[in-house]
Amino acid sequence: MTASWDGTRIWDVATQEIADRVLEEEAAAFCGVFSPDGRSILTASIDKSVRVWDAAPPRASASSTVLSEPGQGYLSPDGKRLVLINGNRAIVLDSVRKNRIGRAMLMGSTCNGCAFSRDGERLVTYCQDGSTRQWYTETGEQIGSIMWQDGSVACAAYSPDGSKVVTGGSDGTARRWDALDGSPIGDPMFHHGSVYYLVISPDGRRLATMTGTLVKLWDIGTGTQIGKNMFVYQKRTEEPAYIQYVTFGKDGSKLLVACYTGEARMWDGFTGKPIGQPIDMVRVWNGKLSPTGESVATYGLDLKVRLWSMRNGLAIGKPISHEGRVHDYRYSPDGSWLITGGQDKTVRLWDAATVEPIGLPLKCDSSIERVFFIDIYTALVLTESGSIWTWDLSSLRNSESAERLALRMTVATHRRMDAAGLLYFIPLAEWRSLADRLAGGKAPQ
């Protein structure tokens, strides 16, 4: 074991390589020792702190299978079905047993992606030839008629109640369809440019569409626009910024718009009016909302994943990175963890409230393409080699970091222990800051 300014490392004597994770201190460590039984590590740092570490933390176990038909993966909301898309063909697998379900779904041209209904029983695929189709996930049978629009279809989604399908594409329109038979509903919603992305509010009443540098908010029932076009302006040029990600908060009252150049802004999810001041984010490429609606994770052009509070727009914890690109990331179903997979062939788990690592990196056979949670105890990983890995995380779920336990105790008791071992009440402002961090937002210093 070696202790240094950039952390304490555990080495394999035979291979002279790092045998375990790096123990990251808040300040430079100047010494470290193993306990006599080898189960614990004691480190001392220049900030006058002494820390005890678990030398053998809980580890996840894995099993892997080579897919006969690899492809771009999509997991149903209930975690039971995995769809693999390759060109104009899609198949459905049981996510646990990995066996094929139903017949292959064949489309007229290259499929751009798919979306599930909330119950996972139906699937909508959208293609480059302007076609959108619905399917039963259990049988692979097509539902209703093909939904056509001019040009490539870039995005599609089911309404929360499953009664409608909404699509957007290169013809500059967003369109509503009856999910029962695929018939059009009302007139197209027109834009000046391709509709690259769309999101439906949690109550299913409003739709936000993204086209280059603007976002439009719509009444999904009438197809009429709500409020004015939403722009986010660049700091340096004061020109509209190119928008990369849009999402509603959990209750639909807020709409977050994040841009390629790093600017972001909150908008009222009912009226389309701006809320507060612009938010500074690192250049955003894409994002994902937590199931709790409390935070959002973004991936930026600096190849790092960052978490942000949906309540105040502030950063949560430190940026997440791998050795190389992060290829995919996702929240656990309960929103408590974040999983990331990267070019470095590893999958990593993070506490979504503190952004502290959980356990050790999980090593796979090749670069990671997609990561999912089947449930809070099981992760599903697709790799570049065409393998599918299933990780049992139950041993990690049953452990909580000492730092998070200490934070939870401090917030619960309103007290902190000083160097002499005496308890004292912490100031209200400090307590609020710690409570916000525990809940998922980092308050200002």
JOFENZI-V511986 format. One record per residue. N is the residue number from 0. OMEGA is omega in degrees with one decimal (999 if undefined). Layout:
n: <N,N>
omega: <OMEGA,OMEGA>
//
This chain:
n: <0,1,2,3,4,5,6,7,8,9,10,11,12,13,14,15,16,17,18,19,20,21,22,23,24,25,26,27,28,29,30,31,32,33,34,35,36,37,38,39,40,41,42,43,44,45,46,47,48,49,50,51,52,53,54,55,56,57,58,59,60,61,62,63,64,65,66,67,68,69,70,71,72,73,74,75,76,77,78,79,80,81,82,83,84,85,86,87,88,89,90,91,92,93,94,95,96,97,98,99,100,101,102,103,104,105,106,107,108,109,110,111,112,113,114,115,116,117,118,119,120,121,122,123,124,125,126,127,128,129,130,131,132,133,134,135,136,137,138,139,140,141,142,143,144,145,146,147,148,149,150,151,152,153,154,155,156,157,158,159,160,161,162,163,164,165,166,167,168,169,170,171,172,173,174,175,176,177,178,179,180,181,182,183,184,185,186,187,188,189,190,191,192,193,194,195,196,197,198,199,200,201,202,203,204,205,206,207,208,209,210,211,212,213,214,215,216,217,218,219,220,221,222,223,224,225,226,227,228,229,230,231,232,233,234,235,236,237,238,239,240,241,242,243,244,245,246,247,248,249,250,251,252,253,254,255,256,257,258,259,260,261,262,263,264,265,266,267,268,269,270,271,272,273,274,275,276,277,278,279,280,281,282,283,284,285,286,287,288,289,290,291,292,293,294,295,296,297,298,299,300,301,302,303,304,305,306,307,308,309,310,311,312,313,314,315,316,317,318,319,320,321,322,323,324,325,326,327,328,329,330,331,332,333,334,335,336,337,338,339,340,341,342,343,344,345,346,347,348,349,350,351,352,353,354,355,356,357,358,359,360,361,362,363,364,365,366,367,368,369,370,371,372,373,374,375,376,377,378,379,380,381,382,383,384,385,386,387,388,389,390,391,392,393,394,395,396,397,398,399,400,401,402,403,404,405,406,407,408,409,410,411,412,413,414,415,416,417,418,419,420,421,422,423,424,425,426,427,428,429,430,431,432,433,434,435,436,437,438,439,440,441,442,443,444>
omega: <177.1,178.2,-175.2,-179.8,-177.7,175.3,178.5,-176.5,176.0,-172.1,170.6,-175.4,-176.4,-175.8,-176.6,175.4,178.7,-176.0,-176.0,-179.9,174.1,177.2,-173.8,178.8,173.2,176.2,-176.3,176.6,179.0,172.9,178.1,-178.3,171.7,169.8,-178.5,-179.5,177.1,-175.8,-176.7,176.2,178.1,178.3,177.1,-174.4,-177.8,175.6,177.0,178.7,174.5,-177.6,176.6,-177.5,173.9,-177.7,179.3,-177.4,177.8,-178.5,175.8,176.4,-172.5,167.6,-176.8,178.7,175.5,-178.2,177.0,178.2,-179.7,179.2,176.8,-171.1,175.4,-177.8,178.9,-178.4,179.6,177.0,-173.3,-173.0,176.7,177.1,177.2,-178.3,177.4,-177.4,-179.8,-174.8,177.2,175.5,179.9,176.5,166.7,-172.5,-179.6,-176.2,179.6,178.7,-178.8,178.3,176.9,-177.7,179.7,177.8,-176.1,-179.0,-174.8,179.4,-178.1,-179.6,179.5,-178.9,179.9,176.5,-179.5,164.9,-174.8,-179.1,177.5,-176.9,179.6,-176.0,174.9,177.8,-178.3,-164.6,-177.3,-179.0,178.4,-178.4,173.3,-177.8,173.5,-178.0,167.5,-176.6,-177.3,-173.3,-174.7,178.6,177.9,179.9,174.3,-176.3,176.7,178.7,-173.2,166.1,-176.9,176.9,-177.7,175.8,-173.2,-175.3,178.1,178.9,170.4,169.3,-177.3,179.7,176.4,-175.7,-176.9,167.6,177.1,-179.4,175.7,-176.1,-173.1,176.7,177.5,179.2,164.3,-174.2,178.8,-177.0,174.9,-177.0,-179.9,-175.7,178.6,179.9,-179.2,176.3,176.3,-178.1,174.1,175.3,-168.5,178.2,173.6,-178.1,-178.0,174.1,-174.9,-172.4,175.4,178.3,-179.2,-180.0,-177.2,180.0,176.6,-175.5,-175.7,-178.6,173.6,179.6,-176.1,177.8,176.1,-174.7,-179.7,175.6,175.4,176.3,-173.7,166.5,-172.5,179.0,-176.6,-177.5,178.7,-179.0,176.7,178.0,-177.8,173.3,-179.0,177.6,169.1,-171.8,176.7,-179.1,-171.6,-173.1,-175.0,173.8,177.1,-179.1,178.2,-173.1,-178.1,-173.0,178.0,176.1,170.0,169.4,-173.4,-178.5,177.7,-177.5,179.8,176.5,179.2,176.8,-177.5,-169.0,179.3,-176.8,173.8,177.9,177.2,178.3,173.5,177.5,175.4,-175.8,178.6,-174.0,-176.8,178.4,-178.7,177.5,175.5,-177.3,175.6,-177.6,177.0,173.5,171.9,-175.6,-172.7,174.7,175.7,-177.3,176.9,-179.9,176.0,175.7,178.1,-176.9,-177.2,-176.4,175.9,176.9,178.3,174.4,-173.3,-179.1,173.5,176.0,179.8,175.0,178.6,176.6,-177.2,177.2,176.2,179.8,-175.7,177.6,-177.9,-179.2,176.4,176.3,-177.3,175.6,179.8,179.1,172.1,172.4,-171.8,-176.3,166.0,-175.5,-180.0,178.5,-176.1,174.1,170.9,-176.8,178.9,177.0,-175.1,-178.5,170.1,176.7,177.4,177.0,-171.9,179.5,-176.6,176.7,179.8,171.2,-177.7,-179.2,-174.9,172.5,-174.8,179.1,-175.9,-174.6,172.6,179.4,177.1,179.9,-178.1,174.2,-179.9,-172.6,178.3,-172.3,-178.1,-178.9,-177.4,178.0,-177.2,176.5,-179.8,165.5,171.3,172.5,-175.5,-178.7,-172.2,176.2,178.6,-173.6,173.8,-177.1,-178.1,-178.2,-177.5,178.8,174.3,-177.7,174.2,-178.1,174.8,-174.7,-173.2,-179.7,178.0,179.7,-176.6,178.1,178.7,-176.1,178.4,-179.4,-179.0,175.3,179.1,178.6,179.4,179.7,179.6,179.7,-177.4,-174.6,-175.3,-176.2,176.5,-179.8,178.8,-175.6,-179.1,179.1,-179.7,178.4,176.3,177.6,178.8,179.8,-176.1,-179.0,178.9,179.6,179.1,178.1,179.8,179.1,178.5,178.0,179.6,-177.3,176.9,177.8,179.8,-178.4,180.0,-178.8,999>
//
